[in-house]
Each structure stands twice: as structure tokens, then as C-alpha cells.
Amino acid sequence: MYRCSLENMTEKIKTFSTFGATGNGGITRYSLSKEAIMARKEFEKRMRAIGAEIEIDDVGNIYATIPGQDAGAKRIAMGSHVDSVLNGGNYDGILGVLSAMEVLETVVRENIPHKHPLTAVIWTNEEGSLYEPSMMCSGIVCYDYLPPQIQEKYHYEDMMNSKSIVDNQTTFGETLKASGYQGEKKYRMDPERYACIFETHIEQGPILEENNKDIGVVDCVIGLMNYRVILKGQTVHSGTFPMNRRKDAFYAAAQVLCYLHEKIDALQIPELVYTTGEVVCHPCIHTCVPDHFEFSFDARHQDPANLEKVLNVLKECTQNEWSGCTCEIQEAWTRETVYWDKELVSYVEKAAEELGVSWQYIHSGAGHDAQYLGYMLPTTMVFVQSKDGLSHCEEEYSSPQQCTEGASVMLNAVLMADENA
């Protein structure tokens, strides 16, 4: 069994955390921003230093490849993204890139024999923080293999015309062209040239830490349903209209939300999570009773039958009147559970076991580029522990030792795939 370098991984984490540093321990590194370009150039410099060939496709994804003993063999890929959310951490996404780099550097440094070419990948705009949607460019690359309901979100022209959430004018296509990272379509990942792909990532949750496990052997990305819950009432003056005759959409929404929590919790579905994260209020004036209030509702679980039970509770809300207000729901986004390739999962498990690293099986509740790649290629993921389960914030942290263990597990799993592919 081979091990990656703790010293080298520690240095990588420290160096890449300077690209977009906020001064509070985290980063803001929007896709194709000057900070992201700094990270990309550092990746290219280091990969060229070990003899990797750099290719860039038409949507800015970067592929750094070292040759294998069989020039005609398909590539085995590893990677993730370098972009972040606003005031994010130094591990989400970038750890997958650093781990892929460390694997290639270890293979070259220790002259580890391998048949297949090995490729480290940076995916463009995974977060969708500045240009929506998330997983944009893996979605474009995998478009032909995605289910129709997901394809609808990733039409190429729509992606190029996605507008900045900051100025609502600049498009992703304009930013891509100006970045210098708009390469050629022929370099896109595809099943004809690639055998499989691995992605190492922080867990972004507390399960591994609570169970005192260092590595998560990921078996799937769980399914989700995302709906808009909309309450409609009547706007009236806040100082003159009697309380008992109001149709307050904000108050009605509060009632619906409490009802949802009560009824869904009563289902007692293990591992179900659900969230209300976004609200819209109209007219949103302190002297007016709201006539419109809507909120997002996101539920996630591996079993579609359990998501159906949750949806039935949502539908019940539309059958009632809430303080004089009507309720309707609109589907915004759904995805089925995406299961990882069982053989690749077994390699990750075996690598962790033989390295003597504590591990457990785990699901991914968050979306990743890997979930789209899983429709196109055999795919799997490796999770490392997240301190206190925190992510998408400046406090996000995984120790250099844990990050190195994740890279070492991926290295040995990749070598197993190389031997058996």
C-alpha cells in the first residue's frame, strides 16, 4: 500500500487557501474569478512540473494527465472544483483537486507502475455561486447521459447566458471567454477515452466525527425533492384593517411550516432531512399585510418511497385554507438517488481497510460533480471527516492528516482500478 505525503498535502492546503482568502480563515473564490484563475494556474504549474499534459475543454474544465504503460488504455480520472461559495472554507471542492494532484505527484515521485493514464481534473463552476446552476460544467459535459428532467436545467445556450447574481448583466459565457480558459470541445471527458472517475471530498456533515471514523466510503448521492410552497392572501393597510378579517400570507406560511414539521416528523423516517432555506415576501413593506409569501422546501432521502410520503404531506397543505389564504406547491427540482459503481466502492473500502484507516459506509446528502459523472462513467467518492460537520462557511476544517489519509485511500483505490480495468 502506498501513502501520500502529509508534508506535501499540508503545504498544498496552505498555498491554495491564499487564493481568495477573506482574512477570517476562509475564502471567496467564485468560478473564473481572478482568485480562481490563480488557483488554476498554480494547478497547471505543479502538474506540468511532473510531466503532465494539460488539456482544457470548451467550458473551462482542466485535465492534467500523466501517461501509463499502455498508451491505448482509457484514462482513470480524479478531481473536483476550485470555486467556492461566498465566505466559504478551504476544503470544500478544492480538497478533491489537491488530492488528485497529490496522487499524481506520488505516482511520479515513487515511480509507481500503472497501466492506465491518470488524470487530475478541475471542474468549472460546481458551486454556481455567481452563475447558476450548480454543477454547471459537469452537467454540460454529461448532458447526453442525464435524465430528461435534469437535462432541462443544462442546455448549453442557457448556461452560456446565465447572468451574474451580482450585476444581473455579465454572462457566464462572457466570463469564460475573457478568462482565457475556453478550450476545445474535443477535450471533454467521455466514455471513449475515460474508464472511471474518483472524487475525494469533505463530508460536510458530522456523521464521521460522531462515529470516530476518518474515512467515508460513499455509496450514493441521495435523492431530493425541492418545491416552492406559495401562500396567497390580500394586501391591506397594517394600521386600519381589523385582525379578524385579514388574509395574511406571512402568518399563513408560518402555520403551514409548523404543520409540515409536525406531520413529517410524525412519519419517523430515519435519515430524512428537510429544509426551508429561501423565502419571498410581497410587498415586503412594514405598513402592509403581505398578500404573497413563498418558501422553498427541500427534502432528501435515499428511498424514493419515503420522499413520496413527504410529498403527500405537502399536497395535503394545498387542500386546506390557512387563515383565509390559499396554498399551492410548485416543483422546482428533483433528482433520483445516484448509486456509485459497486466495484469502485469496493476498491475504496479495501484501500481504507488495508491502510488501517477507520472507515464506514456513508451516503452523500449534498450534490457533487460526481453525481452527473455517475450517469456517464463508473464513479465513486471518498469522504474525509469535517470538524463539527461545518461546511460552506469559514470555520470549515479537516486536518492535514485526515486530508492526506483521504488522498492515500484514493491513490490505492485508483491503483486497484488500474490493475483490474
C-alpha positions as CSV (number, residue, x, y, z in Angstrom):
1,M,0.0,0.0,0.0
2,Y,1.2,3.5,-0.9
3,R,0.8,6.6,1.2
4,C,0.7,10.3,0.1
5,S,2.8,12.9,1.8
6,L,1.5,14.7,4.9
7,E,4.1,17.4,4.4
8,N,3.1,18.0,0.8
9,M,-0.6,18.0,1.5
10,T,-0.2,20.4,4.3
11,E,1.7,22.8,2.0
12,K,-0.9,22.5,-0.7
13,I,-3.7,23.3,1.7
14,K,-1.8,26.4,3.0
15,T,-0.9,27.6,-0.5
16,F,-4.3,27.3,-2.1
17,S,-6.0,28.9,0.9
18,T,-4.3,32.2,-0.1
19,F,-6.2,32.4,-3.4
20,G,-9.3,34.4,-2.4
21,A,-8.6,34.5,1.3
22,T,-11.1,36.6,3.3
23,G,-8.9,37.3,6.2
24,N,-11.2,35.4,8.5
25,G,-9.9,31.9,7.8
26,G,-11.9,31.2,4.7
27,I,-12.2,32.1,1.0
28,T,-14.4,33.7,-1.5
29,R,-13.4,32.2,-4.9
30,Y,-16.1,32.5,-7.5
31,S,-15.7,30.4,-10.6
32,L,-13.4,32.0,-13.2
33,S,-12.7,35.0,-10.9
34,K,-9.2,36.3,-10.7
35,E,-8.8,34.3,-7.5
36,A,-10.0,31.1,-9.2
37,I,-7.6,31.7,-12.1
38,M,-4.8,32.0,-9.6
39,A,-5.7,28.6,-8.3
40,R,-6.0,27.1,-11.8
41,K,-2.6,28.5,-12.8
42,E,-1.0,27.0,-9.7
43,F,-2.6,23.7,-10.5
44,E,-1.2,23.8,-14.1
45,K,2.3,24.8,-12.9
46,R,2.5,21.9,-10.5
47,M,1.1,19.4,-12.9
48,R,3.4,20.4,-15.7
49,A,6.3,20.1,-13.3
50,I,5.7,16.4,-13.0
51,G,5.3,16.0,-16.8
52,A,1.5,16.0,-17.0
53,E,-0.1,17.1,-20.3
54,I,-2.7,19.8,-19.8
55,E,-6.0,19.9,-21.8
56,I,-8.8,22.4,-21.4
57,D,-12.2,21.8,-22.9
58,D,-14.7,24.4,-24.3
59,V,-16.3,25.1,-20.9
60,G,-13.1,25.6,-19.0
61,N,-12.7,22.1,-17.4
62,I,-9.0,21.3,-17.0
63,Y,-7.5,17.8,-17.4
64,A,-3.9,17.1,-16.4
65,T,-2.7,13.6,-17.5
66,I,0.4,11.5,-16.8
67,P,0.9,8.6,-19.2
68,G,0.6,4.9,-18.3
69,Q,2.4,1.9,-19.6
70,D,-0.4,1.2,-22.1
71,A,-0.7,4.3,-24.3
72,G,-4.0,3.0,-25.7
73,A,-5.7,2.4,-22.3
74,K,-8.5,4.6,-21.1
75,R,-7.8,7.3,-18.5
76,I,-8.6,7.0,-14.8
77,A,-9.6,10.4,-13.6
78,M,-9.8,12.1,-10.2
79,G,-10.9,15.6,-9.3
80,S,-13.3,18.2,-8.1
81,H,-13.6,22.0,-8.2
82,V,-11.7,25.1,-7.1
83,D,-14.6,27.6,-6.9
84,S,-16.3,28.4,-3.6
85,V,-19.4,29.9,-2.1
86,L,-19.3,33.4,-0.6
87,N,-17.2,33.3,2.5
88,G,-16.6,29.6,2.2
89,G,-14.0,27.3,3.5
90,N,-10.6,25.9,2.4
91,Y,-11.7,22.3,1.9
92,D,-15.0,22.0,0.0
93,G,-14.2,21.1,-3.6
94,I,-10.6,22.1,-3.5
95,L,-9.6,19.1,-1.4
96,G,-10.6,16.8,-4.3
97,V,-8.3,18.8,-6.6
98,L,-5.4,18.7,-4.1
99,S,-5.9,15.0,-3.5
100,A,-5.8,14.3,-7.3
101,M,-2.7,16.4,-7.6
102,E,-1.1,14.5,-4.6
103,V,-2.0,11.1,-6.2
104,L,-0.3,12.1,-9.5
105,E,2.7,13.5,-7.7
106,T,3.1,10.4,-5.5
107,V,2.9,8.1,-8.5
108,V,5.6,10.1,-10.3
109,R,7.8,10.6,-7.2
110,E,7.7,7.0,-6.2
111,N,7.7,5.7,-9.8
112,I,4.6,3.6,-9.1
113,P,3.9,1.3,-12.1
114,H,0.4,1.8,-13.7
115,K,-1.1,0.7,-16.9
116,H,-3.7,3.5,-17.5
117,P,-3.0,7.2,-18.0
118,L,-4.0,9.1,-14.8
119,T,-5.8,12.4,-15.0
120,A,-6.4,15.2,-12.4
121,V,-9.5,17.3,-13.2
122,I,-10.8,20.7,-12.3
123,W,-14.5,21.1,-13.0
124,T,-15.7,24.6,-13.8
125,N,-18.5,26.3,-11.7
126,E,-19.5,23.5,-9.4
127,E,-21.0,25.8,-6.8
128,G,-23.0,28.0,-9.1
129,S,-22.4,30.8,-6.6
130,L,-22.1,33.6,-9.2
131,Y,-23.6,31.9,-12.2
132,E,-26.4,29.5,-11.6
133,P,-26.9,26.5,-11.7
134,S,-24.5,24.4,-9.6
135,M,-22.5,21.6,-11.2
136,M,-22.8,23.6,-14.4
137,C,-19.9,22.4,-16.5
138,S,-20.0,18.7,-15.4
139,G,-23.7,19.0,-16.3
140,I,-22.8,20.3,-19.8
141,V,-20.2,17.5,-20.3
142,C,-22.5,14.8,-19.2
143,Y,-25.6,16.3,-20.8
144,D,-26.3,13.4,-23.2
145,Y,-26.4,10.9,-20.4
146,L,-28.5,12.8,-17.9
147,P,-32.2,12.0,-17.2
148,P,-34.6,14.4,-19.1
149,Q,-35.7,16.3,-16.0
150,I,-32.0,17.2,-15.3
151,Q,-31.1,17.9,-18.9
152,E,-33.7,20.6,-18.9
153,K,-31.5,22.6,-16.5
154,Y,-28.3,22.3,-18.6
155,H,-29.0,23.4,-22.1
156,Y,-25.7,24.8,-23.4
157,E,-27.0,28.1,-24.6
158,D,-28.9,28.7,-21.3
159,M,-25.7,28.0,-19.4
160,M,-23.7,30.5,-21.5
161,N,-26.4,33.1,-21.0
162,S,-26.6,32.6,-17.2
163,K,-26.3,36.0,-15.6
164,S,-24.2,37.1,-12.7
165,I,-26.2,37.2,-9.5
166,V,-24.2,40.3,-8.6
167,D,-24.8,42.6,-11.6
168,N,-27.5,40.6,-13.4
169,Q,-25.8,41.6,-16.7
170,T,-22.5,39.8,-17.2
171,T,-23.0,36.3,-18.5
172,F,-21.1,33.1,-17.8
173,G,-20.2,32.8,-21.5
174,E,-18.6,36.3,-21.5
175,T,-16.7,35.5,-18.3
176,L,-15.5,32.2,-19.7
177,K,-14.2,33.8,-22.9
178,A,-12.4,36.6,-21.0
179,S,-10.8,34.1,-18.6
180,G,-8.5,32.5,-21.2
181,Y,-9.9,29.1,-20.2
182,Q,-12.2,28.4,-23.1
183,G,-10.5,25.5,-24.8
184,E,-11.8,22.9,-27.3
185,K,-14.8,20.7,-27.1
186,K,-12.8,17.7,-28.2
187,Y,-11.1,17.6,-24.8
188,R,-14.3,17.0,-22.9
189,M,-14.4,13.8,-20.7
190,D,-16.2,11.0,-22.4
191,P,-16.6,7.2,-22.1
192,E,-14.5,6.6,-25.2
193,R,-11.3,8.0,-23.5
194,Y,-12.0,7.6,-19.8
195,A,-12.6,4.4,-17.8
196,C,-13.8,5.8,-14.5
197,I,-13.5,8.7,-12.1
198,F,-13.0,9.2,-8.3
199,E,-13.8,12.3,-6.2
200,T,-12.4,12.9,-2.7
201,H,-14.4,15.4,-0.7
202,I,-15.0,16.6,2.8
203,E,-18.1,15.0,4.3
204,Q,-19.8,18.4,5.0
205,G,-21.6,16.8,7.9
206,P,-21.0,15.4,11.4
207,I,-21.5,11.7,11.0
208,L,-17.9,10.6,10.6
209,E,-16.7,12.7,13.5
210,E,-19.6,11.5,15.8
211,N,-18.7,7.8,14.9
212,N,-15.0,8.4,15.3
213,K,-14.3,7.4,11.7
214,D,-11.7,9.1,9.4
215,I,-12.9,8.0,6.0
216,G,-16.4,7.7,4.5
217,V,-16.8,5.0,1.8
218,V,-19.6,6.7,-0.1
219,D,-22.2,4.5,-1.8
220,C,-24.6,7.1,-3.3
221,V,-25.8,10.7,-3.6
222,I,-29.3,10.6,-2.1
223,G,-32.4,11.7,-4.0
224,L,-34.1,15.0,-3.3
225,M,-37.2,16.9,-4.0
226,N,-37.3,20.7,-4.0
227,Y,-40.6,22.6,-4.1
228,R,-41.9,26.1,-3.7
229,V,-44.8,26.5,-1.2
230,I,-46.9,29.5,-2.1
231,L,-49.5,31.3,0.1
232,K,-51.8,33.9,-1.4
233,G,-53.8,36.4,0.6
234,Q,-54.7,40.0,0.4
235,T,-52.7,43.2,1.0
236,V,-54.4,45.7,3.2
237,H,-53.1,48.6,5.4
238,S,-51.4,47.4,8.6
239,G,-52.9,50.2,10.7
240,T,-56.5,50.3,9.6
241,F,-57.7,46.7,8.7
242,P,-59.2,44.6,11.5
243,M,-57.2,41.5,12.5
244,N,-60.1,39.0,12.3
245,R,-60.7,39.9,8.6
246,R,-57.1,39.7,7.4
247,K,-55.7,37.2,4.9
248,D,-52.0,37.5,6.0
249,A,-49.9,35.3,3.7
250,F,-46.9,35.5,6.0
251,Y,-48.9,34.3,9.0
252,A,-50.4,31.6,6.9
253,A,-47.0,30.4,5.7
254,A,-45.9,30.1,9.4
255,Q,-48.8,27.9,10.0
256,V,-48.1,25.7,7.0
257,L,-44.4,25.4,8.0
258,C,-45.3,24.3,11.5
259,Y,-47.8,21.8,10.1
260,L,-45.2,20.4,7.8
261,H,-42.7,19.9,10.7
262,E,-45.4,18.2,12.8
263,K,-46.7,15.8,10.1
264,I,-43.3,14.9,8.6
265,D,-41.6,14.3,11.9
266,A,-44.5,12.0,12.8
267,L,-43.6,9.8,9.8
268,Q,-40.4,8.9,11.8
269,I,-38.3,8.3,8.6
270,P,-34.7,7.6,9.6
271,E,-32.0,9.7,7.9
272,L,-34.6,12.0,6.3
273,V,-33.6,15.7,6.2
274,Y,-35.7,18.6,5.1
275,T,-35.0,22.4,4.9
276,T,-36.7,25.7,4.3
277,G,-33.9,27.9,3.2
278,E,-35.3,30.7,0.9
279,V,-38.4,33.0,1.3
280,V,-40.1,35.6,-0.8
281,C,-42.5,38.1,0.8
282,H,-44.7,40.7,-1.1
283,P,-45.0,43.6,-0.8
284,C,-42.4,43.3,2.0
285,I,-43.4,46.7,3.5
286,H,-43.9,47.2,7.2
287,T,-47.1,49.1,6.7
288,C,-48.7,46.4,4.5
289,V,-50.2,43.0,5.3
290,P,-48.4,40.5,2.9
291,D,-50.6,39.2,0.1
292,H,-47.9,36.7,-1.1
293,F,-45.4,34.6,0.7
294,E,-43.5,31.6,-0.6
295,F,-40.8,29.4,0.7
296,S,-38.5,26.7,-0.6
297,F,-38.9,23.2,0.7
298,D,-36.0,20.7,0.2
299,A,-36.3,17.1,1.3
300,R,-33.6,14.4,0.9
301,H,-33.6,10.6,1.3
302,Q,-32.2,7.6,-0.4
303,D,-35.5,5.8,-0.8
304,P,-38.0,7.4,-3.3
305,A,-40.9,5.9,-1.4
306,N,-40.1,8.0,1.6
307,L,-39.8,11.1,-0.5
308,E,-43.2,10.3,-1.8
309,K,-44.6,10.2,1.7
310,V,-43.2,13.7,2.3
311,L,-44.7,14.9,-1.0
312,N,-48.1,13.6,0.1
313,V,-47.8,15.8,3.3
314,L,-47.0,18.8,1.0
315,K,-50.0,18.1,-1.1
316,E,-52.3,18.0,2.0
317,C,-51.4,21.6,2.6
318,T,-53.0,22.6,-0.7
319,Q,-56.3,21.1,0.3
320,N,-56.8,23.5,3.2
321,E,-57.3,27.2,3.7
322,W,-54.8,28.9,6.1
323,S,-56.1,31.9,7.9
324,G,-58.1,32.8,4.8
325,C,-55.2,32.2,2.4
326,T,-54.8,29.6,-0.3
327,C,-51.8,27.3,-0.6
328,E,-50.2,25.9,-3.7
329,I,-47.0,24.0,-4.4
330,Q,-44.7,24.0,-7.4
331,E,-42.0,21.5,-8.2
332,A,-38.7,23.3,-8.7
333,W,-36.1,20.4,-8.7
334,T,-36.0,16.7,-8.2
335,R,-33.3,14.1,-8.5
336,E,-33.2,10.3,-8.0
337,T,-30.6,8.6,-5.8
338,V,-27.4,8.1,-7.8
339,Y,-25.6,5.0,-6.8
340,W,-21.9,4.7,-7.2
341,D,-20.2,1.8,-9.1
342,K,-20.1,-1.1,-6.7
343,E,-16.7,-2.3,-7.9
344,L,-15.1,1.1,-7.4
345,V,-16.8,1.4,-3.9
346,S,-15.2,-2.0,-3.0
347,Y,-11.8,-0.6,-4.0
348,V,-12.2,2.4,-1.7
349,E,-13.3,0.1,1.1
350,K,-10.4,-2.3,0.6
351,A,-7.9,0.6,0.4
352,A,-9.1,2.1,3.7
353,E,-9.1,-1.3,5.3
354,E,-5.5,-2.2,4.2
355,L,-4.2,1.2,5.1
356,G,-5.5,0.7,8.6
357,V,-7.7,3.8,8.4
358,S,-11.0,3.8,10.3
359,W,-13.9,4.0,7.9
360,Q,-17.7,3.5,7.4
361,Y,-20.2,3.4,4.6
362,I,-22.0,6.8,4.2
363,H,-24.4,8.5,1.8
364,S,-23.8,11.9,0.3
365,G,-26.6,14.3,1.0
366,A,-25.0,17.1,-1.0
367,G,-24.7,17.3,-4.7
368,H,-21.3,17.0,-6.4
369,D,-19.9,16.9,-10.0
370,A,-19.6,13.1,-9.4
371,Q,-23.4,12.7,-9.3
372,Y,-23.6,13.8,-13.0
373,L,-20.5,11.9,-14.0
374,G,-22.1,8.8,-12.5
375,Y,-24.6,8.7,-15.4
376,M,-21.7,8.7,-17.9
377,L,-18.9,6.7,-16.2
378,P,-18.2,4.3,-13.3
379,T,-17.9,6.8,-10.4
380,T,-17.3,6.8,-6.7
381,M,-16.3,9.2,-3.9
382,V,-14.2,9.2,-0.8
383,F,-15.2,11.4,2.2
384,V,-12.9,12.7,4.9
385,Q,-14.1,14.0,8.3
386,S,-15.4,17.5,8.7
387,K,-14.8,19.1,12.1
388,D,-18.2,19.8,13.8
389,G,-19.8,18.9,10.5
390,L,-19.3,22.5,9.3
391,S,-19.1,23.4,5.6
392,H,-19.9,26.3,3.3
393,C,-18.5,28.6,6.0
394,E,-15.1,30.0,7.1
395,E,-15.0,27.6,10.0
396,E,-14.9,24.6,7.7
397,Y,-11.9,22.3,8.7
398,S,-10.4,18.9,8.1
399,S,-7.0,18.2,9.5
400,P,-4.0,17.8,7.1
401,Q,-3.7,14.2,8.4
402,Q,-7.3,13.4,7.5
403,C,-6.9,15.0,4.1
404,T,-3.8,13.0,3.5
405,E,-5.5,9.8,4.5
406,G,-8.3,10.6,2.0
407,A,-5.7,11.1,-0.8
408,S,-3.9,7.9,0.2
409,V,-7.2,5.9,0.1
410,M,-8.0,7.3,-3.3
411,L,-4.4,6.6,-4.5
412,N,-4.6,2.9,-3.6
413,A,-8.2,2.6,-4.9
414,V,-7.1,4.1,-8.2
415,L,-4.3,1.6,-8.4
416,M,-6.8,-1.3,-7.9
417,A,-8.9,0.1,-10.7
418,D,-5.8,0.4,-12.8
419,E,-5.0,-3.2,-12.3
420,N,-8.5,-4.5,-12.9
421,A,-9.9,-2.2,-15.6
